[in-house]
């Protein structure tokens, strides 16, 4: 989106840095982005691998801007074992 591109263009000085979310917001104070728009833009950057963070719920949450995009590996999904299910099918 345009907001994530704007945020990414403004963040070259932050590449290879880990910053608290509040500092990211402070650095964008002169932009027209609201905190909610910054959160949304960071979520898009996270999907693209250009920002890494767990949560932005707290102002001290750490946001990492890697030099190169990070490719996230999908979580392995397995079938849950239901106790006693083997008995139902004669196993």
PyMOL Python script that loads the backbone (N, CA, C, O; Angstrom):
from pymol import cmd

cmd.read_pdbstr("""\
ATOM      1  N   UNK A   1       0.840  -1.180   0.000  1.00  0.00           N
ATOM      2  CA  UNK A   1       0.000   0.000   0.000  1.00  0.00           C
ATOM      3  C   UNK A   1       0.882   1.239   0.000  1.00  0.00           C
ATOM      4  O   UNK A   1       2.087   1.159   0.238  1.00  0.00           O
ATOM      5  N   UNK A   2       0.276   2.365  -0.265  1.00  0.00           N
ATOM      6  CA  UNK A   2       1.017   3.626  -0.305  1.00  0.00           C
ATOM      7  C   UNK A   2       1.608   3.962   1.056  1.00  0.00           C
ATOM      8  O   UNK A   2       2.706   4.513   1.140  1.00  0.00           O
ATOM      9  N   UNK A   3       0.889   3.633   2.117  1.00  0.00           N
ATOM     10  CA  UNK A   3       1.381   3.931   3.468  1.00  0.00           C
ATOM     11  C   UNK A   3       2.635   3.117   3.790  1.00  0.00           C
ATOM     12  O   UNK A   3       3.596   3.649   4.346  1.00  0.00           O
ATOM     13  N   UNK A   4       2.625   1.832   3.443  1.00  0.00           N
ATOM     14  CA  UNK A   4       3.811   1.018   3.744  1.00  0.00           C
ATOM     15  C   UNK A   4       4.997   1.462   2.892  1.00  0.00           C
ATOM     16  O   UNK A   4       6.136   1.443   3.359  1.00  0.00           O
ATOM     17  N   UNK A   5       4.737   1.863   1.639  1.00  0.00           N
ATOM     18  CA  UNK A   5       5.831   2.373   0.804  1.00  0.00           C
ATOM     19  C   UNK A   5       6.402   3.659   1.391  1.00  0.00           C
ATOM     20  O   UNK A   5       7.616   3.861   1.411  1.00  0.00           O
ATOM     21  N   UNK A   6       5.495   4.539   1.875  1.00  0.00           N
ATOM     22  CA  UNK A   6       5.948   5.786   2.485  1.00  0.00           C
ATOM     23  C   UNK A   6       6.799   5.499   3.718  1.00  0.00           C
ATOM     24  O   UNK A   6       7.850   6.112   3.907  1.00  0.00           O
ATOM     25  N   UNK A   7       6.351   4.581   4.543  1.00  0.00           N
ATOM     26  CA  UNK A   7       7.101   4.224   5.748  1.00  0.00           C
ATOM     27  C   UNK A   7       8.450   3.611   5.376  1.00  0.00           C
ATOM     28  O   UNK A   7       9.470   3.940   5.982  1.00  0.00           O
ATOM     29  N   UNK A   8       8.460   2.723   4.385  1.00  0.00           N
ATOM     30  CA  UNK A   8       9.705   2.067   3.985  1.00  0.00           C
ATOM     31  C   UNK A   8      10.680   3.071   3.384  1.00  0.00           C
ATOM     32  O   UNK A   8      11.885   2.968   3.617  1.00  0.00           O
ATOM     33  N   UNK A   9      10.185   4.045   2.614  1.00  0.00           N
ATOM     34  CA  UNK A   9      11.066   5.070   2.051  1.00  0.00           C
ATOM     35  C   UNK A   9      11.686   5.920   3.155  1.00  0.00           C
ATOM     36  O   UNK A   9      12.828   6.363   3.032  1.00  0.00           O
ATOM     37  N   UNK A  10      10.941   6.147   4.227  1.00  0.00           N
ATOM     38  CA  UNK A  10      11.430   6.986   5.312  1.00  0.00           C
ATOM     39  C   UNK A  10      12.344   6.214   6.262  1.00  0.00           C
ATOM     40  O   UNK A  10      12.982   6.817   7.125  1.00  0.00           O
ATOM     41  N   UNK A  11      12.416   4.912   6.117  1.00  0.00           N
ATOM     42  CA  UNK A  11      13.166   4.117   7.092  1.00  0.00           C
ATOM     43  C   UNK A  11      14.564   3.666   6.658  1.00  0.00           C
ATOM     44  O   UNK A  11      15.125   2.794   7.322  1.00  0.00           O
ATOM     45  N   UNK A  12      15.168   4.204   5.582  1.00  0.00           N
ATOM     46  CA  UNK A  12      16.507   3.698   5.246  1.00  0.00           C
ATOM     47  C   UNK A  12      17.518   3.891   6.366  1.00  0.00           C
ATOM     48  O   UNK A  12      18.426   3.076   6.529  1.00  0.00           O
ATOM     49  N   UNK A  13      17.370   4.951   7.131  1.00  0.00           N
ATOM     50  CA  UNK A  13      18.315   5.175   8.224  1.00  0.00           C
ATOM     51  C   UNK A  13      18.144   4.140   9.328  1.00  0.00           C
ATOM     52  O   UNK A  13      19.020   3.986  10.179  1.00  0.00           O
ATOM     53  N   UNK A  14      17.020   3.434   9.318  1.00  0.00           N
ATOM     54  CA  UNK A  14      16.752   2.431  10.344  1.00  0.00           C
ATOM     55  C   UNK A  14      17.144   1.027   9.916  1.00  0.00           C
ATOM     56  O   UNK A  14      17.067   0.098  10.720  1.00  0.00           O
ATOM     57  N   UNK A  15      17.564   0.849   8.663  1.00  0.00           N
ATOM     58  CA  UNK A  15      17.914  -0.497   8.212  1.00  0.00           C
ATOM     59  C   UNK A  15      19.011  -1.052   9.096  1.00  0.00           C
ATOM     60  O   UNK A  15      19.920  -0.329   9.503  1.00  0.00           O
ATOM     61  N   UNK A  16      18.924  -2.307   9.382  1.00  0.00           N
ATOM     62  CA  UNK A  16      19.854  -3.017  10.274  1.00  0.00           C
ATOM     63  C   UNK A  16      19.733  -2.524  11.705  1.00  0.00           C
ATOM     64  O   UNK A  16      20.662  -2.696  12.495  1.00  0.00           O
ATOM     65  N   UNK A  17      18.614  -1.918  12.054  1.00  0.00           N
ATOM     66  CA  UNK A  17      18.415  -1.412  13.415  1.00  0.00           C
ATOM     67  C   UNK A  17      17.241  -2.119  14.081  1.00  0.00           C
ATOM     68  O   UNK A  17      16.321  -2.612  13.427  1.00  0.00           O
ATOM     69  N   UNK A  18      17.310  -2.148  15.386  1.00  0.00           N
ATOM     70  CA  UNK A  18      16.190  -2.606  16.209  1.00  0.00           C
ATOM     71  C   UNK A  18      15.760  -1.406  17.039  1.00  0.00           C
ATOM     72  O   UNK A  18      16.542  -0.877  17.828  1.00  0.00           O
ATOM     73  N   UNK A  19      14.518  -0.981  16.858  1.00  0.00           N
ATOM     74  CA  UNK A  19      14.022   0.209  17.531  1.00  0.00           C
ATOM     75  C   UNK A  19      12.755  -0.096  18.311  1.00  0.00           C
ATOM     76  O   UNK A  19      11.963  -0.944  17.899  1.00  0.00           O
ATOM     77  N   UNK A  20      12.555   0.581  19.429  1.00  0.00           N
ATOM     78  CA  UNK A  20      11.258   0.481  20.089  1.00  0.00           C
ATOM     79  C   UNK A  20      10.199   1.123  19.191  1.00  0.00           C
ATOM     80  O   UNK A  20      10.480   2.091  18.484  1.00  0.00           O
ATOM     81  N   UNK A  21       8.998   0.586  19.224  1.00  0.00           N
ATOM     82  CA  UNK A  21       7.904   1.092  18.403  1.00  0.00           C
ATOM     83  C   UNK A  21       7.694   2.588  18.625  1.00  0.00           C
ATOM     84  O   UNK A  21       7.402   3.317  17.677  1.00  0.00           O
ATOM     85  N   UNK A  22       7.841   3.056  19.875  1.00  0.00           N
ATOM     86  CA  UNK A  22       7.633   4.481  20.163  1.00  0.00           C
ATOM     87  C   UNK A  22       8.632   5.343  19.396  1.00  0.00           C
ATOM     88  O   UNK A  22       8.299   6.459  18.997  1.00  0.00           O
ATOM     89  N   UNK A  23       9.864   4.841  19.183  1.00  0.00           N
ATOM     90  CA  UNK A  23      10.846   5.604  18.414  1.00  0.00           C
ATOM     91  C   UNK A  23      10.481   5.638  16.936  1.00  0.00           C
ATOM     92  O   UNK A  23      10.725   6.635  16.256  1.00  0.00           O
ATOM     93  N   UNK A  24       9.899   4.555  16.440  1.00  0.00           N
ATOM     94  CA  UNK A  24       9.422   4.553  15.050  1.00  0.00           C
ATOM     95  C   UNK A  24       8.350   5.624  14.908  1.00  0.00           C
ATOM     96  O   UNK A  24       8.365   6.399  13.952  1.00  0.00           O
ATOM     97  N   UNK A  25       7.414   5.670  15.865  1.00  0.00           N
ATOM     98  CA  UNK A  25       6.354   6.679  15.832  1.00  0.00           C
ATOM     99  C   UNK A  25       6.931   8.092  15.930  1.00  0.00           C
ATOM    100  O   UNK A  25       6.500   8.992  15.210  1.00  0.00           O
ATOM    101  N   UNK A  26       7.910   8.284  16.823  1.00  0.00           N
ATOM    102  CA  UNK A  26       8.526   9.596  16.987  1.00  0.00           C
ATOM    103  C   UNK A  26       9.204  10.036  15.700  1.00  0.00           C
ATOM    104  O   UNK A  26       9.130  11.203  15.318  1.00  0.00           O
ATOM    105  N   UNK A  27       9.864   9.100  15.037  1.00  0.00           N
ATOM    106  CA  UNK A  27      10.541   9.414  13.779  1.00  0.00           C
ATOM    107  C   UNK A  27       9.582   9.779  12.662  1.00  0.00           C
ATOM    108  O   UNK A  27       9.982  10.402  11.678  1.00  0.00           O
ATOM    109  N   UNK A  28       8.330   9.399  12.804  1.00  0.00           N
ATOM    110  CA  UNK A  28       7.328   9.690  11.776  1.00  0.00           C
ATOM    111  C   UNK A  28       6.364  10.792  12.207  1.00  0.00           C
ATOM    112  O   UNK A  28       5.336  11.006  11.565  1.00  0.00           O
ATOM    113  N   UNK A  29       6.693  11.487  13.287  1.00  0.00           N
ATOM    114  CA  UNK A  29       5.795  12.509  13.830  1.00  0.00           C
ATOM    115  C   UNK A  29       5.508  13.619  12.821  1.00  0.00           C
ATOM    116  O   UNK A  29       4.421  14.196  12.835  1.00  0.00           O
ATOM    117  N   UNK A  30       6.467  13.926  11.949  1.00  0.00           N
ATOM    118  CA  UNK A  30       6.262  14.996  10.977  1.00  0.00           C
ATOM    119  C   UNK A  30       5.537  14.526   9.712  1.00  0.00           C
ATOM    120  O   UNK A  30       5.290  15.325   8.809  1.00  0.00           O
ATOM    121  N   UNK A  31       5.199  13.246   9.644  1.00  0.00           N
ATOM    122  CA  UNK A  31       4.469  12.727   8.484  1.00  0.00           C
ATOM    123  C   UNK A  31       2.969  12.862   8.740  1.00  0.00           C
ATOM    124  O   UNK A  31       2.544  13.268   9.822  1.00  0.00           O
ATOM    125  N   UNK A  32       2.195  12.522   7.750  1.00  0.00           N
ATOM    126  CA  UNK A  32       0.741  12.575   7.913  1.00  0.00           C
ATOM    127  C   UNK A  32       0.175  11.224   8.375  1.00  0.00           C
ATOM    128  O   UNK A  32      -1.039  11.021   8.347  1.00  0.00           O
ATOM    129  N   UNK A  33       1.047  10.304   8.797  1.00  0.00           N
ATOM    130  CA  UNK A  33       0.594   8.982   9.231  1.00  0.00           C
ATOM    131  C   UNK A  33       0.130   9.005  10.681  1.00  0.00           C
ATOM    132  O   UNK A  33       0.807   9.563  11.544  1.00  0.00           O
ATOM    133  N   UNK A  34      -1.013   8.405  10.946  1.00  0.00           N
ATOM    134  CA  UNK A  34      -1.477   8.237  12.321  1.00  0.00           C
ATOM    135  C   UNK A  34      -0.824   6.982  12.898  1.00  0.00           C
ATOM    136  O   UNK A  34      -0.320   6.155  12.137  1.00  0.00           O
ATOM    137  N   UNK A  35      -0.820   6.818  14.222  1.00  0.00           N
ATOM    138  CA  UNK A  35      -0.267   5.583  14.795  1.00  0.00           C
ATOM    139  C   UNK A  35      -0.933   4.321  14.254  1.00  0.00           C
ATOM    140  O   UNK A  35      -0.266   3.304  14.065  1.00  0.00           O
ATOM    141  N   UNK A  36      -2.232   4.376  14.005  1.00  0.00           N
ATOM    142  CA  UNK A  36      -2.926   3.204  13.449  1.00  0.00           C
ATOM    143  C   UNK A  36      -2.448   2.907  12.030  1.00  0.00           C
ATOM    144  O   UNK A  36      -2.307   1.745  11.648  1.00  0.00           O
ATOM    145  N   UNK A  37      -2.200   3.961  11.251  1.00  0.00           N
ATOM    146  CA  UNK A  37      -1.693   3.757   9.894  1.00  0.00           C
ATOM    147  C   UNK A  37      -0.264   3.213   9.924  1.00  0.00           C
ATOM    148  O   UNK A  37       0.108   2.396   9.081  1.00  0.00           O
ATOM    149  N   UNK A  38       0.528   3.659  10.881  1.00  0.00           N
ATOM    150  CA  UNK A  38       1.891   3.137  11.018  1.00  0.00           C
ATOM    151  C   UNK A  38       1.836   1.655  11.370  1.00  0.00           C
ATOM    152  O   UNK A  38       2.595   0.856  10.822  1.00  0.00           O
ATOM    153  N   UNK A  39       0.940   1.285  12.284  1.00  0.00           N
ATOM    154  CA  UNK A  39       0.784  -0.139  12.624  1.00  0.00           C
ATOM    155  C   UNK A  39       0.408  -0.960  11.386  1.00  0.00           C
ATOM    156  O   UNK A  39       0.972  -2.027  11.146  1.00  0.00           O
ATOM    157  N   UNK A  40      -0.544  -0.454  10.608  1.00  0.00           N
ATOM    158  CA  UNK A  40      -0.958  -1.160   9.396  1.00  0.00           C
ATOM    159  C   UNK A  40       0.177  -1.268   8.388  1.00  0.00           C
ATOM    160  O   UNK A  40       0.370  -2.312   7.765  1.00  0.00           O
ATOM    161  N   UNK A  41       0.922  -0.184   8.235  1.00  0.00           N
ATOM    162  CA  UNK A  41       2.048  -0.196   7.294  1.00  0.00           C
ATOM    163  C   UNK A  41       3.128  -1.164   7.762  1.00  0.00           C
ATOM    164  O   UNK A  41       3.718  -1.878   6.951  1.00  0.00           O
ATOM    165  N   UNK A  42       3.388  -1.190   9.072  1.00  0.00           N
ATOM    166  CA  UNK A  42       4.372  -2.138   9.597  1.00  0.00           C
ATOM    167  C   UNK A  42       3.901  -3.577   9.410  1.00  0.00           C
ATOM    168  O   UNK A  42       4.712  -4.466   9.151  1.00  0.00           O
ATOM    169  N   UNK A  43       2.605  -3.809   9.538  1.00  0.00           N
ATOM    170  CA  UNK A  43       2.079  -5.167   9.312  1.00  0.00           C
ATOM    171  C   UNK A  43       2.329  -5.598   7.872  1.00  0.00           C
ATOM    172  O   UNK A  43       2.694  -6.748   7.626  1.00  0.00           O
ATOM    173  N   UNK A  44       2.134  -4.685   6.913  1.00  0.00           N
ATOM    174  CA  UNK A  44       2.423  -5.017   5.508  1.00  0.00           C
ATOM    175  C   UNK A  44       3.912  -5.242   5.286  1.00  0.00           C
ATOM    176  O   UNK A  44       4.309  -6.161   4.569  1.00  0.00           O
ATOM    177  N   UNK A  45       4.736  -4.397   5.905  1.00  0.00           N
ATOM    178  CA  UNK A  45       6.179  -4.593   5.780  1.00  0.00           C
ATOM    179  C   UNK A  45       6.610  -5.917   6.394  1.00  0.00           C
ATOM    180  O   UNK A  45       7.532  -6.568   5.903  1.00  0.00           O
ATOM    181  N   UNK A  46       5.939  -6.309   7.466  1.00  0.00           N
ATOM    182  CA  UNK A  46       6.245  -7.606   8.090  1.00  0.00           C
ATOM    183  C   UNK A  46       5.922  -8.743   7.131  1.00  0.00           C
ATOM    184  O   UNK A  46       6.702  -9.686   7.004  1.00  0.00           O
ATOM    185  N   UNK A  47       4.775  -8.661   6.455  1.00  0.00           N
ATOM    186  CA  UNK A  47       4.407  -9.699   5.473  1.00  0.00           C
ATOM    187  C   UNK A  47       5.433  -9.784   4.346  1.00  0.00           C
ATOM    188  O   UNK A  47       5.716 -10.863   3.825  1.00  0.00           O
ATOM    189  N   UNK A  48       5.985  -8.625   3.978  1.00  0.00           N
ATOM    190  CA  UNK A  48       6.981  -8.574   2.902  1.00  0.00           C
ATOM    191  C   UNK A  48       8.384  -8.916   3.393  1.00  0.00           C
ATOM    192  O   UNK A  48       9.315  -9.010   2.593  1.00  0.00           O
ATOM    193  N   UNK A  49       8.542  -9.103   4.711  1.00  0.00           N
ATOM    194  CA  UNK A  49       9.848  -9.436   5.272  1.00  0.00           C
ATOM    195  C   UNK A  49      10.744  -8.242   5.503  1.00  0.00           C
ATOM    196  O   UNK A  49      11.934  -8.409   5.769  1.00  0.00           O
ATOM    197  N   UNK A  50      10.197  -7.030   5.408  1.00  0.00           N
ATOM    198  CA  UNK A  50      11.014  -5.826   5.566  1.00  0.00           C
ATOM    199  C   UNK A  50      10.944  -5.235   6.972  1.00  0.00           C
ATOM    200  O   UNK A  50      11.601  -4.234   7.257  1.00  0.00           O
ATOM    201  N   UNK A  51      10.152  -5.848   7.850  1.00  0.00           N
ATOM    202  CA  UNK A  51      10.095  -5.478   9.272  1.00  0.00           C
ATOM    203  C   UNK A  51       9.826  -6.753  10.054  1.00  0.00           C
ATOM    204  O   UNK A  51       9.092  -7.630   9.600  1.00  0.00           O
ATOM    205  N   UNK A  52      10.423  -6.847  11.225  1.00  0.00           N
ATOM    206  CA  UNK A  52      10.254  -8.033  12.069  1.00  0.00           C
ATOM    207  C   UNK A  52       9.865  -7.555  13.462  1.00  0.00           C
ATOM    208  O   UNK A  52      10.548  -6.721  14.056  1.00  0.00           O
ATOM    209  N   UNK A  53       8.761  -8.091  13.976  1.00  0.00           N
ATOM    210  CA  UNK A  53       8.318  -7.780  15.333  1.00  0.00           C
ATOM    211  C   UNK A  53       7.304  -8.824  15.756  1.00  0.00           C
ATOM    212  O   UNK A  53       6.708  -9.504  14.921  1.00  0.00           O
ATOM    213  N   UNK A  54       7.114  -8.946  17.071  1.00  0.00           N
ATOM    214  CA  UNK A  54       6.115  -9.877  17.613  1.00  0.00           C
ATOM    215  C   UNK A  54       4.762  -9.215  17.690  1.00  0.00           C
ATOM    216  O   UNK A  54       3.770  -9.746  17.190  1.00  0.00           O
ATOM    217  N   UNK A  55       4.721  -8.047  18.320  1.00  0.00           N
ATOM    218  CA  UNK A  55       3.475  -7.340  18.556  1.00  0.00           C
ATOM    219  C   UNK A  55       3.798  -5.861  18.692  1.00  0.00           C
ATOM    220  O   UNK A  55       4.905  -5.488  19.082  1.00  0.00           O
ATOM    221  N   UNK A  56       2.821  -5.022  18.367  1.00  0.00           N
ATOM    222  CA  UNK A  56       2.996  -3.580  18.537  1.00  0.00           C
ATOM    223  C   UNK A  56       2.070  -3.046  19.619  1.00  0.00           C
ATOM    224  O   UNK A  56       1.756  -1.856  19.649  1.00  0.00           O
ATOM    225  N   UNK A  57       1.639  -3.926  20.499  1.00  0.00           N
ATOM    226  CA  UNK A  57       0.686  -3.543  21.545  1.00  0.00           C
ATOM    227  C   UNK A  57       1.316  -2.616  22.581  1.00  0.00           C
ATOM    228  O   UNK A  57       0.625  -1.777  23.158  1.00  0.00           O
ATOM    229  N   UNK A  58       2.601  -2.755  22.820  1.00  0.00           N
ATOM    230  CA  UNK A  58       3.291  -1.938  23.823  1.00  0.00           C
ATOM    231  C   UNK A  58       4.230  -0.963  23.117  1.00  0.00           C
ATOM    232  O   UNK A  58       4.807  -1.303  22.085  1.00  0.00           O
ATOM    233  N   UNK A  59       4.392   0.254  23.664  1.00  0.00           N
ATOM    234  CA  UNK A  59       5.300   1.215  23.041  1.00  0.00           C
ATOM    235  C   UNK A  59       6.758   0.763  23.032  1.00  0.00           C
ATOM    236  O   UNK A  59       7.540   1.214  22.195  1.00  0.00           O
ATOM    237  N   UNK A  60       7.133  -0.128  23.960  1.00  0.00           N
ATOM    238  CA  UNK A  60       8.504  -0.631  24.005  1.00  0.00           C
ATOM    239  C   UNK A  60       8.721  -1.847  23.113  1.00  0.00           C
ATOM    240  O   UNK A  60       9.812  -2.416  23.106  1.00  0.00           O
ATOM    241  N   UNK A  61       7.707  -2.252  22.366  1.00  0.00           N
ATOM    242  CA  UNK A  61       7.848  -3.393  21.460  1.00  0.00           C
ATOM    243  C   UNK A  61       8.963  -3.089  20.461  1.00  0.00           C
ATOM    244  O   UNK A  61       9.044  -1.983  19.927  1.00  0.00           O
ATOM    245  N   UNK A  62       9.812  -4.067  20.216  1.00  0.00           N
ATOM    246  CA  UNK A  62      10.969  -3.880  19.329  1.00  0.00           C
ATOM    247  C   UNK A  62      10.582  -4.194  17.883  1.00  0.00           C
ATOM    248  O   UNK A  62       9.980  -5.226  17.586  1.00  0.00           O
ATOM    249  N   UNK A  63      10.948  -3.268  16.998  1.00  0.00           N
ATOM    250  CA  UNK A  63      10.753  -3.445  15.558  1.00  0.00           C
ATOM    251  C   UNK A  63      12.139  -3.496  14.936  1.00  0.00           C
ATOM    252  O   UNK A  63      12.956  -2.599  15.143  1.00  0.00           O
ATOM    253  N   UNK A  64      12.397  -4.548  14.174  1.00  0.00           N
ATOM    254  CA  UNK A  64      13.688  -4.718  13.504  1.00  0.00           C
ATOM    255  C   UNK A  64      13.474  -4.471  12.015  1.00  0.00           C
ATOM    256  O   UNK A  64      12.562  -5.027  11.403  1.00  0.00           O
ATOM    257  N   UNK A  65      14.326  -3.635  11.447  1.00  0.00           N
ATOM    258  CA  UNK A  65      14.309  -3.385  10.007  1.00  0.00           C
ATOM    259  C   UNK A  65      15.554  -4.048   9.421  1.00  0.00           C
ATOM    260  O   UNK A  65      16.639  -3.467   9.452  1.00  0.00           O
ATOM    261  N   UNK A  66      15.401  -5.280   8.878  1.00  0.00           N
ATOM    262  CA  UNK A  66      16.575  -5.992   8.358  1.00  0.00           C
ATOM    263  C   UNK A  66      17.103  -5.351   7.077  1.00  0.00           C
ATOM    264  O   UNK A  66      16.365  -4.693   6.344  1.00  0.00           O
ATOM    265  N   UNK A  67      18.392  -5.555   6.825  1.00  0.00           N
ATOM    266  CA  UNK A  67      19.002  -5.012   5.609  1.00  0.00           C
ATOM    267  C   UNK A  67      18.389  -5.673   4.369  1.00  0.00           C
ATOM    268  O   UNK A  67      18.104  -5.007   3.373  1.00  0.00           O
ATOM    269  N   UNK A  68      18.195  -6.969   4.445  1.00  0.00           N
ATOM    270  CA  UNK A  68      17.578  -7.734   3.352  1.00  0.00           C
ATOM    271  C   UNK A  68      16.257  -8.301   3.845  1.00  0.00           C
ATOM    272  O   UNK A  68      16.136  -8.623   5.027  1.00  0.00           O
ATOM    273  N   UNK A  69      15.255  -8.434   2.967  1.00  0.00           N
ATOM    274  CA  UNK A  69      13.979  -9.015   3.397  1.00  0.00           C
ATOM    275  C   UNK A  69      14.161 -10.404   4.003  1.00  0.00           C
ATOM    276  O   UNK A  69      14.976 -11.204   3.545  1.00  0.00           O
ATOM    277  N   UNK A  70      13.385 -10.658   5.033  1.00  0.00           N
ATOM    278  CA  UNK A  70      13.418 -11.932   5.743  1.00  0.00           C
ATOM    279  C   UNK A  70      12.282 -12.794   5.209  1.00  0.00           C
ATOM    280  O   UNK A  70      11.127 -12.369   5.186  1.00  0.00           O
ATOM    281  N   UNK A  71      12.615 -14.000   4.783  1.00  0.00           N
ATOM    282  CA  UNK A  71      11.595 -14.926   4.292  1.00  0.00           C
ATOM    283  C   UNK A  71      11.147 -15.777   5.471  1.00  0.00           C
ATOM    284  O   UNK A  71      11.930 -16.532   6.048  1.00  0.00           O
ATOM    285  N   UNK A  72       9.880 -15.639   5.812  1.00  0.00           N
ATOM    286  CA  UNK A  72       9.344 -16.425   6.922  1.00  0.00           C
ATOM    287  C   UNK A  72       9.000 -17.825   6.445  1.00  0.00           C
ATOM    288  O   UNK A  72       8.413 -18.009   5.379  1.00  0.00           O
ATOM    289  N   UNK A  73       9.369 -18.795   7.244  1.00  0.00           N
ATOM    290  CA  UNK A  73       9.036 -20.177   6.939  1.00  0.00           C
ATOM    291  C   UNK A  73       7.655 -20.469   7.512  1.00  0.00           C
ATOM    292  O   UNK A  73       7.368 -20.107   8.653  1.00  0.00           O
ATOM    293  N   UNK A  74       6.803 -21.118   6.735  1.00  0.00           N
ATOM    294  CA  UNK A  74       5.487 -21.461   7.276  1.00  0.00           C
ATOM    295  C   UNK A  74       5.616 -22.459   8.418  1.00  0.00           C
ATOM    296  O   UNK A  74       6.514 -23.300   8.441  1.00  0.00           O
ATOM    297  N   UNK A  75       4.707 -22.342   9.349  1.00  0.00           N
ATOM    298  CA  UNK A  75       4.705 -23.284  10.475  1.00  0.00           C
ATOM    299  C   UNK A  75       4.244 -24.647   9.993  1.00  0.00           C
ATOM    300  O   UNK A  75       3.287 -24.753   9.227  1.00  0.00           O
ATOM    301  N   UNK A  76       4.927 -25.688  10.443  1.00  0.00           N
ATOM    302  CA  UNK A  76       4.473 -27.021  10.048  1.00  0.00           C
ATOM    303  C   UNK A  76       3.122 -27.311  10.706  1.00  0.00           C
ATOM    304  O   UNK A  76       2.920 -27.071  11.897  1.00  0.00           O
ATOM    305  N   UNK A  77       2.239 -27.818   9.916  1.00  0.00           N
ATOM    306  CA  UNK A  77       0.925 -28.166  10.446  1.00  0.00           C
ATOM    307  C   UNK A  77       0.777 -29.672  10.439  1.00  0.00           C
ATOM    308  O   UNK A  77       0.957 -30.332   9.415  1.00  0.00           O
ATOM    309  N   UNK A  78       0.456 -30.185  11.570  1.00  0.00           N
ATOM    310  CA  UNK A  78       0.259 -31.619  11.678  1.00  0.00           C
ATOM    311  C   UNK A  78      -1.151 -31.909  12.157  1.00  0.00           C
ATOM    312  O   UNK A  78      -1.850 -31.035  12.669  1.00  0.00           O
ATOM    313  N   UNK A  79      -1.533 -33.106  11.985  1.00  0.00           N
ATOM    314  CA  UNK A  79      -2.852 -33.516  12.468  1.00  0.00           C
ATOM    315  C   UNK A  79      -2.769 -33.772  13.956  1.00  0.00           C
ATOM    316  O   UNK A  79      -1.847 -34.427  14.442  1.00  0.00           O
ATOM    317  N   UNK A  80      -3.723 -33.258  14.652  1.00  0.00           N
ATOM    318  CA  UNK A  80      -3.753 -33.491  16.093  1.00  0.00           C
ATOM    319  C   UNK A  80      -4.224 -34.907  16.369  1.00  0.00           C
ATOM    320  O   UNK A  80      -5.134 -35.421  15.718  1.00  0.00           O
ATOM    321  N   UNK A  81      -3.594 -35.508  17.330  1.00  0.00           N
ATOM    322  CA  UNK A  81      -3.985 -36.846  17.740  1.00  0.00           C
ATOM    323  C   UNK A  81      -5.084 -36.731  18.799  1.00  0.00           C
ATOM    324  O   UNK A  81      -4.912 -36.054  19.812  1.00  0.00           O
ATOM    325  N   UNK A  82      -6.171 -37.374  18.563  1.00  0.00           N
ATOM    326  CA  UNK A  82      -7.256 -37.395  19.539  1.00  0.00           C
ATOM    327  C   UNK A  82      -7.088 -38.671  20.346  1.00  0.00           C
ATOM    328  O   UNK A  82      -7.069 -39.770  19.792  1.00  0.00           O
ATOM    329  N   UNK A  83      -6.966 -38.517  21.666  1.00  0.00           N
ATOM    330  CA  UNK A  83      -6.783 -39.725  22.504  1.00  0.00           C
ATOM    331  C   UNK A  83      -7.939 -40.704  22.294  1.00  0.00           C
ATOM    332  O   UNK A  83      -9.112 -40.333  22.357  1.00  0.00           O
ATOM    333  N   UNK A  84      -7.581 -41.944  22.046  1.00  0.00           N
ATOM    334  CA  UNK A  84      -8.576 -42.992  21.891  1.00  0.00           C
ATOM    335  C   UNK A  84      -9.184 -43.075  20.495  1.00  0.00           C
ATOM    336  O   UNK A  84     -10.034 -43.933  20.256  1.00  0.00           O
ATOM    337  N   UNK A  85      -8.773 -42.208  19.562  1.00  0.00           N
ATOM    338  CA  UNK A  85      -9.350 -42.227  18.215  1.00  0.00           C
ATOM    339  C   UNK A  85      -8.987 -43.513  17.476  1.00  0.00           C
ATOM    340  O   UNK A  85      -9.743 -43.982  16.625  1.00  0.00           O
ATOM    341  N   UNK A  86      -7.829 -44.079  17.805  1.00  0.00           N
ATOM    342  CA  UNK A  86      -7.420 -45.318  17.149  1.00  0.00           C
ATOM    343  C   UNK A  86      -8.392 -46.445  17.432  1.00  0.00           C
ATOM    344  O   UNK A  86      -8.569 -47.326  16.591  1.00  0.00           O
ATOM    345  N   UNK A  87      -9.019 -46.441  18.579  1.00  0.00           N
ATOM    346  CA  UNK A  87      -9.978 -47.468  18.935  1.00  0.00           C
ATOM    347  C   UNK A  87     -11.241 -47.395  18.094  1.00  0.00           C
ATOM    348  O   UNK A  87     -11.900 -48.412  17.876  1.00  0.00           O
ATOM    349  N   UNK A  88     -11.580 -46.222  17.627  1.00  0.00           N
ATOM    350  CA  UNK A  88     -12.816 -46.042  16.864  1.00  0.00           C
ATOM    351  C   UNK A  88     -12.737 -46.725  15.497  1.00  0.00           C
ATOM    352  O   UNK A  88     -13.755 -47.167  14.964  1.00  0.00           O
ATOM    353  N   UNK A  89     -11.564 -46.809  14.947  1.00  0.00           N
ATOM    354  CA  UNK A  89     -11.410 -47.356  13.611  1.00  0.00           C
ATOM    355  C   UNK A  89     -10.708 -48.703  13.608  1.00  0.00           C
ATOM    356  O   UNK A  89     -10.191 -49.138  12.579  1.00  0.00           O
ATOM    357  N   UNK A  90     -10.689 -49.357  14.752  1.00  0.00           N
ATOM    358  CA  UNK A  90     -10.115 -50.683  14.836  1.00  0.00           C
ATOM    359  C   UNK A  90      -8.610 -50.712  14.778  1.00  0.00           C
ATOM    360  O   UNK A  90      -8.029 -51.728  14.396  1.00  0.00           O
ATOM    361  N   UNK A  91      -7.972 -49.642  15.140  1.00  0.00           N
ATOM    362  CA  UNK A  91      -6.504 -49.609  15.104  1.00  0.00           C
ATOM    363  C   UNK A  91      -5.931 -49.940  16.445  1.00  0.00           C
ATOM    364  O   UNK A  91      -4.711 -49.962  16.607  1.00  0.00           O
TER     365      UNK A  91
END
""", "prot")
cmd.dss("prot")
cmd.show_as("cartoon", "prot")
cmd.util.cbc("prot")
cmd.orient("prot")
